[in-house]
Amino acid sequence: MSNLCTQTGDDALAARKEKISGYRFLPSTDNRIVHFQGKYILIVNQETGDQKTFEENIADSTPYTVPAGFTCYIRDATVSFEPQKD
């Protein structure tokens, strides 16, 4: 039985592909990998202004590192997250 209380981003954060029109994934205390396919991705540390990634119009699922403390903005995309293995 599906959970009717899931929020946008819940499936993606649980390592399941999720199609999202637009969302801001808040920083984590751990490094993560986001698998992204879509129109827009921005990975930035809002405290320092450090921009890790800015890409547009990615046709194939591509992995990007999201360092601890970085916010990930996406638009019109299919995404999933996984912990970064050291």
PEMO-V32770 format. One record per run of one state. SS is the DSSP state (H for helix, E for strand, C for the rest). FROM is the first residue (numbers start at 1). LEN is the number of residues. If there is no record, write none. Layout:
# PEMO-V32770
{{SS/FROM/LEN} {SS/FROM/LEN}}
This chain:
# PEMO-V32770
{{C/1/9} {H/10/4} {C/14/4} {E/18/8} {C/26/6} {E/32/13} {C/45/6} {E/51/16} {C/67/4} {E/71/13} {C/84/3}}
